[in-house]
Amino acid sequence: MTPMTTLDAPAVAAGRPAPIPRGQVLKGQYAGVYRSDKGKIKGLQLRSGEADYTIKLPKYLRPMLVRELAMGEFIQVWAYPEEDRWRAVNILPLPEGEAAALRQQWGALTPPAKAQSPTRLCLEVCTKGKCFKEGGRHLYNALQGAVEGNPDLAHVSLKATGCMKACKQGPNLRLPNGQLLHRATAAEALRHLGPRP
C-alpha cells in the first residue's frame, strides 16, 4: 500500500532555525468531518486503505468540507504530522484515473455523490455603515457558523455586501429570490430557504 508521497523540506544551513517538518501527500477517501469537543468543524477524516487519518484544516479550507466535498470522494491532502493528528496545507481532488485504481484496490467507502448537484442559494448580508452597527457583521458570522456546521446547508453560500438602501431597518439581508429582510436574524433567514432542493 503506497497512499503517501513524501515532500522534502528545503535544506537549512547550519545556525539557522530547524527545518520545516516533512510534508506528505495523503491519498484516500473523504470519510467525514472531524469536530472539536464543542462540535465545531476542525478538519476531516481520511480513509486510506486500512488506515484512517484525522487531519486538522486551516480555517480557510474548512468551508470546502460542506460546500465542495462529497462523502466517499477521493482526494489528496498535503499535510504535516503532529502528535495524534495531521495538519493540512492543501486539499486537491485525486485525478479520476488514480481514484478509479484506488477504488478498485480498496473498495468504495460510499459512492461519491456526483449525481445532480443542488441548486446553489446565496444569502447577501449588508455589513456596511449602519447595518454593521445594527448587527450586520454578527448576522453574517452567525449565518456562516450555521452553514459551515450543517451539511444540509452545503448548497448555501454567503456574500457580504454594501448598502441595501434600508439603513434605518438594519441589519438587512437579501434572500436568493431578491426579497429583502429587515432587522433580520439568522434563524429567520434560514427559515426562508426552505428544504434543500
TORRO-749469 format. One record per residue: residue number from 0; x, y, z of N, C-alpha, C in turn. Coordinates in nm, 4 decimals, always signed. Example, Ala and Ser with C-alpha at 12.3 -4.5 7.8 and 13.67 -1.06 7.14 Angstrom:
2
0 +1.3190 -0.5690 +0.7800 +1.2300 -0.4500 +0.7800 +1.3200 -0.3300 +0.7800 .
1 +1.2850 -0.2250 +0.7080 +1.3670 -0.1060 +0.7140 +1.2900 +0.0030 +0.7870 .
This chain:
197
0 +0.0849 -0.1184 +0.0000 +0.0000 +0.0000 +0.0000 +0.0886 +0.1235 +0.0000 .
1 +0.0680 +0.2147 -0.0932 +0.1503 +0.3354 -0.1003 +0.0621 +0.4582 -0.1123 .
2 -0.0138 +0.4927 -0.0045 -0.1021 +0.6081 -0.0140 -0.0321 +0.7405 +0.0054 .
3 +0.0981 +0.7388 +0.0411 +0.1648 +0.8636 +0.0756 +0.2838 +0.8899 -0.0144 .
4 +0.3091 +1.0170 -0.0366 +0.4286 +1.0617 -0.1060 +0.4969 +1.1622 -0.0158 .
5 +0.6263 +1.1494 +0.0049 +0.6972 +1.2424 +0.0914 +0.7445 +1.3622 +0.0111 .
6 +0.7235 +1.4804 +0.0681 +0.7716 +1.6043 +0.0073 +0.8833 +1.6581 +0.0956 .
7 +1.0025 +1.6670 +0.0431 +1.1163 +1.7105 +0.1236 +1.1072 +1.8575 +0.1571 .
8 +1.1412 +1.8913 +0.2822 +1.1506 +2.0313 +0.3226 +1.2803 +2.0875 +0.2678 .
9 +1.2875 +2.2191 +0.2438 +1.4110 +2.2768 +0.1924 +1.5260 +2.2605 +0.2915 .
10 +1.6453 +2.2447 +0.2375 +1.7628 +2.2305 +0.3230 +1.7886 +2.3611 +0.3979 .
11 +1.8380 +2.3507 +0.5198 +1.8651 +2.4686 +0.6015 +2.0119 +2.4692 +0.6409 .
12 +2.0771 +2.5819 +0.6256 +2.2197 +2.5940 +0.6588 +2.2384 +2.5873 +0.8100 .
13 +2.3596 +2.5510 +0.8527 +2.3916 +2.5433 +0.9951 +2.3715 +2.6793 +1.0604 .
14 +2.3205 +2.6770 +1.1827 +2.2992 +2.8013 +1.2561 +2.1633 +2.8644 +1.2288 .
15 +2.0890 +2.8117 +1.1369 +1.9548 +2.8621 +1.1056 +1.8515 +2.7826 +1.1839 .
16 +1.7269 +2.8308 +1.1850 +1.6220 +2.7554 +1.2561 +1.6067 +2.6144 +1.1996 .
17 +1.5458 +2.5276 +1.2799 +1.5251 +2.3886 +1.2392 +1.4404 +2.3835 +1.1122 .
18 +1.4590 +2.2804 +1.0300 +1.3824 +2.2699 +0.9062 +1.2329 +2.2503 +0.9331 .
19 +1.1539 +2.2876 +0.8350 +1.0099 +2.2649 +0.8415 +0.9888 +2.1139 +0.8408 .
20 +0.8876 +2.0647 +0.9165 +0.8641 +1.9205 +0.9146 +0.8358 +1.8732 +0.7724 .
21 +0.8663 +1.7461 +0.7484 +0.8446 +1.6906 +0.6151 +0.6949 +1.6740 +0.5906 .
22 +0.6499 +1.7291 +0.4806 +0.5101 +1.7142 +0.4432 +0.4900 +1.5862 +0.3646 .
23 +0.3697 +1.5372 +0.3674 +0.3351 +1.4175 +0.2924 +0.2034 +1.4394 +0.2211 .
24 +0.1859 +1.3753 +0.1081 +0.0594 +1.3774 +0.0381 -0.0140 +1.2497 +0.0763 .
25 -0.1240 +1.2655 +0.1495 -0.2072 +1.1527 +0.1899 -0.3186 +1.1381 +0.0873 .
26 -0.3367 +1.0183 +0.0369 -0.4383 +0.9940 -0.0648 -0.5414 +0.8968 -0.0106 .
27 -0.6672 +0.9292 -0.0312 -0.7719 +0.8395 +0.0169 -0.9086 +0.8990 -0.0035 .
28 -1.0068 +0.8451 +0.0731 -1.1448 +0.8885 +0.0612 -1.1840 +0.9770 +0.1786 .
29 -1.2577 +1.0826 +0.1459 -1.3148 +1.1707 +0.2488 -1.4181 +1.0887 +0.3261 .
30 -1.3894 +1.0623 +0.4546 -1.4732 +0.9730 +0.5345 -1.5588 +1.0456 +0.6364 .
31 -1.5486 +1.1757 +0.6447 -1.6312 +1.2500 +0.7397 -1.5599 +1.3706 +0.7951 .
32 -1.6354 +1.4460 +0.8755 -1.5858 +1.5691 +0.9351 -1.5229 +1.5380 +1.0697 .
33 -1.4146 +1.6062 +1.1024 -1.3539 +1.5989 +1.2354 -1.3972 +1.7239 +1.3099 .
34 -1.4578 +1.7074 +1.4282 -1.5107 +1.8204 +1.5059 -1.4403 +1.8307 +1.6408 .
35 -1.4409 +1.9527 +1.6948 -1.3867 +1.9757 +1.8287 -1.4857 +1.9219 +1.9318 .
36 -1.4468 +1.9240 +2.0594 -1.5358 +1.8793 +2.1664 -1.6633 +1.9638 +2.1710 .
37 -1.6562 +2.0873 +2.1222 -1.7727 +2.1763 +2.1225 -1.8557 +2.1632 +1.9952 .
38 -1.8166 +2.0728 +1.9056 -1.8937 +2.0480 +1.7850 -1.8552 +2.1316 +1.6644 .
39 -1.7528 +2.2167 +1.6766 -1.7113 +2.2992 +1.5633 -1.6271 +2.2172 +1.4665 .
40 -1.6480 +2.2438 +1.3370 -1.5706 +2.1744 +1.2347 -1.4248 +2.2178 +1.2436 .
41 -1.3366 +2.1201 +1.2554 -1.1934 +2.1478 +1.2638 -1.1150 +2.0846 +1.1500 .
42 -1.1706 +1.9806 +1.0885 -1.0965 +1.9133 +0.9837 -1.1748 +1.7969 +0.9276 .
43 -1.1016 +1.6970 +0.8787 -1.1668 +1.5838 +0.8135 -1.1042 +1.4522 +0.8546 .
44 -1.1784 +1.3449 +0.8292 -1.1299 +1.2093 +0.8454 -1.1003 +1.1573 +0.7055 .
45 -0.9841 +1.0973 +0.6873 -0.9440 +1.0433 +0.5579 -0.9185 +0.8947 +0.5733 .
46 -0.9831 +0.8130 +0.4893 -0.9603 +0.6690 +0.4904 -0.8702 +0.6351 +0.3735 .
47 -0.7551 +0.5763 +0.4061 -0.6567 +0.5417 +0.3041 -0.6292 +0.3929 +0.3143 .
48 -0.7032 +0.3125 +0.2386 -0.6895 +0.1673 +0.2509 -0.7430 +0.1249 +0.3862 .
49 -0.6571 +0.0665 +0.4682 -0.6995 +0.0235 +0.6008 -0.6631 +0.1254 +0.7079 .
50 -0.5965 +0.2331 +0.6718 -0.5558 +0.3363 +0.7687 -0.6546 +0.4517 +0.7669 .
51 -0.6781 +0.5098 +0.8842 -0.7620 +0.6291 +0.8970 -0.6765 +0.7424 +0.9505 .
52 -0.6956 +0.8622 +0.8948 -0.6201 +0.9794 +0.9371 -0.7167 +1.0877 +0.9842 .
53 -0.6836 +1.1514 +1.0961 -0.7551 +1.2698 +1.1412 -0.6694 +1.3886 +1.1002 .
54 -0.7265 +1.4778 +1.0189 -0.6494 +1.5872 +0.9608 -0.7130 +1.7205 +0.9960 .
55 -0.6373 +1.8036 +1.0663 -0.6850 +1.9377 +1.1020 -0.6638 +2.0304 +0.9833 .
56 -0.7649 +2.1118 +0.9531 -0.7576 +2.2030 +0.8398 -0.7442 +2.3466 +0.8866 .
57 -0.6710 +2.4295 +0.8131 -0.6709 +2.5724 +0.8442 -0.8107 +2.6278 +0.8158 .
58 -0.8451 +2.7384 +0.8799 -0.9804 +2.7947 +0.8692 -1.0233 +2.8184 +0.7254 .
59 -0.9316 +2.8609 +0.6397 -0.9715 +2.8926 +0.5025 -1.0103 +2.7695 +0.4219 .
60 -0.9726 +2.6489 +0.4660 -1.0104 +2.5274 +0.3933 -1.1371 +2.4617 +0.4488 .
61 -1.1790 +2.4984 +0.5703 -1.2917 +2.4289 +0.6334 -1.4237 +2.4424 +0.5577 .
62 -1.4567 +2.5590 +0.5000 -1.5833 +2.5663 +0.4260 -1.5913 +2.4676 +0.3104 .
63 -1.4768 +2.4261 +0.2581 -1.4737 +2.3296 +0.1482 -1.5438 +2.1990 +0.1869 .
64 -1.5372 +2.1621 +0.3162 -1.5933 +2.0352 +0.3604 -1.7426 +2.0282 +0.3374 .
65 -1.8126 +2.1397 +0.3573 -1.9576 +2.1373 +0.3422 -2.0042 +2.1875 +0.2074 .
66 -1.9182 +2.2543 +0.1338 -1.9604 +2.3124 +0.0067 -1.9121 +2.2368 -0.1153 .
67 -1.7996 +2.1669 -0.1044 -1.7392 +2.1095 -0.2246 -1.7130 +1.9600 -0.2186 .
68 -1.6926 +1.9029 -0.1004 -1.6568 +1.7615 -0.0926 -1.7790 +1.6749 -0.0654 .
69 -1.7848 +1.5616 -0.1325 -1.8903 +1.4638 -0.1098 -1.8312 +1.3448 -0.0348 .
70 -1.9104 +1.2877 +0.0552 -1.8661 +1.1717 +0.1313 -1.8209 +1.0626 +0.0345 .
71 -1.7036 +1.0061 +0.0596 -1.6512 +0.8995 -0.0237 -1.5683 +0.9459 -0.1414 .
72 -1.5614 +1.0785 -0.1624 -1.4839 +1.1314 -0.2742 -1.3349 +1.1073 -0.2493 .
73 -1.2619 +1.0733 -0.3559 -1.1179 +1.0502 -0.3438 -1.0443 +1.1835 -0.3545 .
74 -0.9593 +1.2095 -0.2567 -0.8857 +1.3359 -0.2502 -0.7408 +1.3084 -0.2142 .
75 -0.6590 +1.4125 -0.2291 -0.5204 +1.4081 -0.1816 -0.5005 +1.5309 -0.0940 .
76 -0.4395 +1.5089 +0.0218 -0.4201 +1.6149 +0.1201 -0.2716 +1.6273 +0.1491 .
77 -0.2181 +1.7460 +0.1292 -0.0799 +1.7724 +0.1657 -0.0815 +1.8096 +0.3136 .
78 -0.0128 +1.7340 +0.3988 -0.0220 +1.7532 +0.5432 +0.1104 +1.7234 +0.6117 .
79 +0.1212 +1.7756 +0.7340 +0.2363 +1.7517 +0.8205 +0.1888 +1.6749 +0.9436 .
80 +0.2665 +1.5764 +0.9888 +0.2249 +1.5037 +1.1089 +0.2431 +1.5895 +1.2338 .
81 +0.1453 +1.5824 +1.3230 +0.1526 +1.6410 +1.4564 +0.1110 +1.5315 +1.5530 .
82 +0.1375 +1.5459 +1.6780 +0.1134 +1.4449 +1.7810 +0.0150 +1.3343 +1.7401 .
83 -0.1163 +1.3554 +1.7594 -0.2127 +1.2488 +1.7324 -0.2950 +1.2734 +1.6061 .
84 -0.2585 +1.3751 +1.5289 -0.3320 +1.4046 +1.4049 -0.2379 +1.4681 +1.3053 .
85 -0.2916 +1.5081 +1.1925 -0.2147 +1.5729 +1.0871 -0.2666 +1.7138 +1.0689 .
86 -0.1819 +1.8039 +1.0192 -0.2219 +1.9411 +0.9888 -0.2088 +1.9614 +0.8383 .
87 -0.3214 +1.9930 +0.7743 -0.3248 +2.0061 +0.6287 -0.2760 +2.1422 +0.5832 .
88 -0.2212 +2.1438 +0.4623 -0.1811 +2.2661 +0.3956 -0.2718 +2.2908 +0.2754 .
89 -0.3121 +2.1808 +0.2092 -0.3967 +2.1951 +0.0910 -0.4716 +2.0652 +0.0648 .
90 -0.5850 +2.0769 -0.0053 -0.6653 +1.9617 -0.0460 -0.6894 +1.9740 -0.1957 .
91 -0.6720 +1.8633 -0.2664 -0.6999 +1.8598 -0.4101 -0.7745 +1.7315 -0.4429 .
92 -0.8599 +1.7345 -0.5460 -0.9228 +1.6101 -0.5880 -0.8171 +1.5166 -0.6464 .
93 -0.8391 +1.3890 -0.6319 -0.7480 +1.2908 -0.6904 -0.7853 +1.2741 -0.8375 .
94 -0.6876 +1.2711 -0.9280 -0.7202 +1.2503 -1.0694 -0.8059 +1.1248 -1.0866 .
95 -0.9017 +1.1305 -1.1785 -1.0003 +1.0228 -1.1939 -0.9361 +0.8863 -1.2167 .
96 -0.8305 +0.8794 -1.2962 -0.7649 +0.7508 -1.3205 -0.7080 +0.6912 -1.1928 .
97 -0.6429 +0.7744 -1.1130 -0.5856 +0.7280 -0.9867 -0.6949 +0.6913 -0.8872 .
98 -0.8027 +0.7719 -0.8839 -0.9157 +0.7432 -0.7944 -0.9792 +0.6097 -0.8309 .
99 -0.9954 +0.5830 -0.9613 -1.0554 +0.4568 -1.0053 -0.9688 +0.3380 -0.9630 .
100 -0.8367 +0.3520 -0.9730 -0.7463 +0.2437 -0.9327 -0.7567 +0.2168 -0.7828 .
101 -0.7617 +0.3241 -0.7020 -0.7729 +0.3065 -0.5566 -0.9097 +0.2506 -0.5195 .
102 -1.0135 +0.2939 -0.5890 -1.1491 +0.2440 -0.5622 -1.1530 +0.0931 -0.5858 .
103 -1.0875 +0.0480 -0.6917 -1.0836 -0.0941 -0.7231 -0.9995 -0.1694 -0.6200 .
104 -0.8883 -0.1089 -0.5773 -0.7976 -0.1737 -0.4815 -0.8589 -0.1829 -0.3424 .
105 -0.9216 -0.0739 -0.2962 -0.9719 -0.0687 -0.1581 -1.1197 -0.0977 -0.1456 .
106 -1.1951 -0.0854 -0.2542 -1.3404 -0.0912 -0.2439 -1.3906 +0.0468 -0.2069 .
107 -1.5119 +0.0755 -0.2407 -1.5656 +0.2104 -0.2183 -1.6180 +0.2239 -0.0766 .
108 -1.5829 +0.3340 -0.0118 -1.6370 +0.3681 +0.1203 -1.7869 +0.3916 +0.1054 .
109 -1.8220 +0.4834 +0.0192 -1.9589 +0.5078 -0.0257 -1.9432 +0.5661 -0.1641 .
110 -2.0375 +0.5487 -0.2501 -2.0207 +0.6061 -0.3824 -2.0166 +0.7572 -0.3757 .
111 -1.9272 +0.8218 -0.4479 -1.9239 +0.9665 -0.4483 -2.0566 +1.0225 -0.4979 .
112 -2.1047 +1.1260 -0.4316 -2.2324 +1.1870 -0.4688 -2.2114 +1.2817 -0.5845 .
113 -2.2016 +1.2253 -0.7030 -2.1789 +1.3055 -0.8223 -2.3084 +1.3253 -0.8984 .
114 -2.4189 +1.2831 -0.8390 -2.5469 +1.2987 -0.9061 -2.5772 +1.4468 -0.9210 .
115 -2.6990 +1.4763 -0.9516 -2.7360 +1.6156 -0.9747 -2.7037 +1.6995 -0.8521 .
116 -2.6261 +1.8032 -0.8702 -2.5902 +1.8883 -0.7581 -2.7056 +1.9828 -0.7279 .
117 -2.7271 +2.0149 -0.5979 -2.8394 +2.1002 -0.5616 -2.8197 +2.2421 -0.6129 .
118 -2.9307 +2.3103 -0.6284 -2.9263 +2.4495 -0.6699 -2.8565 +2.5310 -0.5632 .
119 -2.7600 +2.6120 -0.6033 -2.6875 +2.6960 -0.5081 -2.7744 +2.8151 -0.4700 .
120 -2.7764 +2.8470 -0.3422 -2.8508 +2.9619 -0.2923 -2.7530 +3.0559 -0.2233 .
121 -2.7664 +3.1857 -0.2497 -2.6771 +3.2847 -0.1904 -2.7562 +3.3824 -0.1043 .
122 -2.7135 +3.3979 +0.0195 -2.7693 +3.4989 +0.1086 -2.6740 +3.6171 +0.1096 .
123 -2.7264 +3.7356 +0.0853 -2.6440 +3.8565 +0.0855 -2.6740 +3.9357 +0.2124 .
124 -2.5700 +3.9665 +0.2878 -2.5841 +4.0382 +0.4144 -2.5117 +4.1715 +0.4047 .
125 -2.5824 +4.2794 +0.4345 -2.5196 +4.4113 +0.4364 -2.4306 +4.4211 +0.5599 .
126 -2.3047 +4.4536 +0.5385 -2.2106 +4.4674 +0.6512 -2.1463 +4.6060 +0.6510 .
127 -2.2164 +4.7042 +0.5945 -2.1626 +4.8399 +0.5862 -2.2411 +4.9355 +0.6766 .
128 -2.1756 +5.0444 +0.7139 -2.2391 +5.1561 +0.7830 -2.3293 +5.1176 +0.8983 .
129 -2.4541 +5.1671 +0.8910 -2.5486 +5.1468 +1.0000 -2.5830 +4.9992 +1.0180 .
130 -2.5930 +4.9255 +0.9088 -2.6221 +4.7813 +0.9210 -2.5134 +4.7107 +1.0018 .
131 -2.3884 +4.7513 +0.9793 -2.2783 +4.6931 +1.0560 -2.3006 +4.7182 +1.2047 .
132 -2.3359 +4.8438 +1.2398 -2.3584 +4.8801 +1.3804 -2.4819 +4.8121 +1.4376 .
133 -2.5798 +4.7869 +1.3515 -2.7051 +4.7260 +1.3971 -2.6968 +4.5732 +1.4012 .
134 -2.5837 +4.5170 +1.3688 -2.5660 +4.3719 +1.3816 -2.5403 +4.2984 +1.2525 .
135 -2.5095 +4.3696 +1.1443 -2.4842 +4.3045 +1.0161 -2.3683 +4.2064 +1.0217 .
136 -2.2597 +4.2457 +1.0841 -2.1432 +4.1577 +1.0946 -2.1768 +4.0365 +1.1814 .
137 -2.2504 +4.0593 +1.2916 -2.2912 +3.9490 +1.3790 -2.3823 +3.8521 +1.3017 .
138 -2.4758 +3.9071 +1.2228 -2.5657 +3.8248 +1.1421 -2.4853 +3.7399 +1.0431 .
139 -2.3908 +3.8025 +0.9754 -2.3078 +3.7301 +0.8780 -2.2326 +3.6159 +0.9472 .
140 -2.1713 +3.6455 +1.0627 -2.0949 +3.5436 +1.1349 -2.1848 +3.4296 +1.1834 .
141 -2.3062 +3.4635 +1.2300 -2.3996 +3.3602 +1.2766 -2.4416 +3.2695 +1.1606 .
142 -2.4698 +3.3300 +1.0446 -2.5071 +3.2502 +0.9279 -2.3903 +3.1636 +0.8807 .
143 -2.2699 +3.2197 +0.8832 -2.1515 +3.1438 +0.8417 -2.1331 +3.0218 +0.9315 .
144 -2.1493 +3.0402 +1.0621 -2.1379 +2.9278 +1.1551 -2.2440 +2.8218 +1.1290 .
145 -2.3674 +2.8660 +1.1000 -2.4765 +2.7719 +1.0725 -2.4501 +2.6936 +0.9451 .
146 -2.4039 +2.7614 +0.8403 -2.3789 +2.6959 +0.7117 -2.2617 +2.5982 +0.7222 .
147 -2.1537 +2.6402 +0.7868 -2.0355 +2.5536 +0.7996 -2.0623 +2.4341 +0.8901 .
148 -2.1526 +2.4495 +0.9874 -2.1772 +2.3433 +1.0841 -2.2879 +2.2473 +1.0461 .
149 -2.3535 +2.2689 +0.9306 -2.4671 +2.1856 +0.8943 -2.4536 +2.1374 +0.7502 .
150 -2.4251 +2.0094 +0.7294 -2.4106 +1.9586 +0.5926 -2.5363 +1.9785 +0.5073 .
151 -2.6540 +1.9895 +0.5707 -2.7774 +2.0134 +0.4954 -2.7815 +2.1526 +0.4340 .
152 -2.6882 +2.2401 +0.4748 -2.6826 +2.3754 +0.4187 -2.5643 +2.3913 +0.3239 .
153 -2.5131 +2.2792 +0.2733 -2.3973 +2.2839 +0.1839 -2.4270 +2.3591 +0.0551 .
154 -2.5537 +2.3730 +0.0209 -2.5928 +2.4424 -0.1022 -2.6093 +2.5929 -0.0821 .
155 -2.5818 +2.6412 +0.0398 -2.5993 +2.7830 +0.0722 -2.4635 +2.8513 +0.0801 .
156 -2.4524 +2.9674 +0.0169 -2.3312 +3.0477 +0.0286 -2.3695 +3.1851 +0.0813 .
157 -2.2714 +3.2570 +0.1317 -2.2936 +3.3898 +0.1896 -2.2113 +3.4928 +0.1140 .
158 -2.2638 +3.6147 +0.1113 -2.1908 +3.7244 +0.0490 -2.2123 +3.8491 +0.1327 .
159 -2.1030 +3.9110 +0.1780 -2.1117 +4.0393 +0.2477 -2.1218 +4.1474 +0.1409 .
160 -2.2203 +4.2357 +0.1542 -2.2426 +4.3371 +0.0513 -2.2345 +4.4779 +0.1101 .
161 -2.2429 +4.5727 +0.0201 -2.2533 +4.7125 +0.0589 -2.3979 +4.7479 +0.0895 .
162 -2.4253 +4.8765 +0.0948 -2.5543 +4.9291 +0.1373 -2.6694 +4.8773 +0.0511 .
163 -2.7792 +4.8417 +0.1179 -2.9012 +4.7967 +0.0505 -3.0099 +4.9037 +0.0536 .
164 -2.9736 +5.0244 +0.0944 -3.0643 +5.1409 +0.0938 -3.1823 +5.1250 +0.1886 .
165 -3.1588 +5.0578 +0.3009 -3.2625 +5.0469 +0.4041 -3.1949 +5.0550 +0.5406 .
166 -3.1060 +5.1548 +0.5532 -3.0175 +5.1626 +0.6695 -3.0919 +5.1686 +0.8031 .
167 -3.2062 +5.2352 +0.8075 -3.2783 +5.2517 +0.9345 -3.3455 +5.1229 +0.9798 .
168 -3.3470 +5.0227 +0.8938 -3.4138 +4.8976 +0.9273 -3.3150 +4.7813 +0.9392 .
169 -3.1870 +4.8123 +0.9587 -3.0833 +4.7101 +0.9613 -3.0879 +4.6230 +1.0847 .
170 -3.0202 +4.5077 +1.0803 -2.9421 +4.4583 +0.9680 -3.0312 +4.4067 +0.8544 .
171 -2.9840 +4.4265 +0.7328 -3.0599 +4.3878 +0.6145 -2.9956 +4.2678 +0.5468 .
172 -3.0820 +4.1844 +0.4900 -3.0372 +4.0630 +0.4239 -3.1225 +4.0417 +0.2991 .
173 -3.0581 +4.0048 +0.1876 -3.1305 +3.9751 +0.0640 -3.1331 +3.8248 +0.0433 .
174 -3.2550 +3.7711 +0.0277 -3.2735 +3.6289 +0.0033 -3.2429 +3.5960 -0.1425 .
175 -3.2237 +3.4676 -0.1754 -3.1944 +3.4299 -0.3146 -3.3015 +3.4746 -0.4138 .
176 -3.4272 +3.4890 -0.3685 -3.5344 +3.5320 -0.4585 -3.5399 +3.6840 -0.4741 .
177 -3.4463 +3.7556 -0.4085 -3.4408 +3.9013 -0.4196 -3.5130 +3.9755 -0.3088 .
178 -3.5901 +3.9040 -0.2278 -3.6639 +3.9679 -0.1186 -3.5668 +4.0188 -0.0120 .
179 -3.5944 +4.1406 +0.0378 -3.5132 +4.1979 +0.1455 -3.5770 +4.1672 +0.2793 .
180 -3.4962 +4.1225 +0.3748 -3.5421 +4.1063 +0.5129 -3.4796 +4.2181 +0.5945 .
181 -3.5625 +4.2900 +0.6706 -3.5152 +4.3977 +0.7566 -3.5105 +4.3482 +0.9007 .
182 -3.4165 +4.4017 +0.9783 -3.3940 +4.3567 +1.1166 -3.3846 +4.2036 +1.1190 .
183 -3.3089 +4.1524 +1.0246 -3.3009 +4.0083 +1.0004 -3.2251 +3.9352 +1.1107 .
184 -3.2634 +3.8108 +1.1314 -3.1912 +3.7208 +1.2213 -3.1483 +3.5989 +1.1396 .
185 -3.0490 +3.5273 +1.1896 -3.0011 +3.4079 +1.1185 -3.1124 +3.3037 +1.1092 .
186 -3.1861 +3.2826 +1.2174 -3.2930 +3.1821 +1.2168 -3.3992 +3.2169 +1.1136 .
187 -3.4368 +3.3441 +1.1060 -3.5379 +3.3873 +1.0093 -3.4880 +3.3658 +0.8661 .
188 -3.3630 +3.4011 +0.8403 -3.3077 +3.3852 +0.7059 -3.3077 +3.2383 +0.6653 .
189 -3.2675 +3.1496 +0.7543 -3.2619 +3.0080 +0.7220 -3.4001 +2.9481 +0.7040 .
190 -3.5002 +2.9998 +0.7763 -3.6379 +2.9537 +0.7571 -3.6870 +2.9843 +0.6167 .
191 -3.6472 +3.0985 +0.5623 -3.6904 +3.1387 +0.4298 -3.6286 +3.0528 +0.3184 .
192 -3.5224 +2.9817 +0.3485 -3.4582 +2.8998 +0.2463 -3.5401 +2.7773 +0.2105 .
193 -3.6195 +2.7298 +0.3058 -3.6980 +2.6091 +0.2806 -3.6101 +2.4861 +0.2803 .
194 -3.6679 +2.3700 +0.2457 -3.5888 +2.2453 +0.2456 -3.4876 +2.2460 +0.1330 .
195 -3.3849 +2.1655 +0.1499 -3.2803 +2.1541 +0.0489 -3.3400 +2.0985 -0.0803 .
196 -3.3071 +2.1606 -0.1943 -3.3610 +2.1102 -0.3216 -3.3102 +1.9709 -0.3530 .
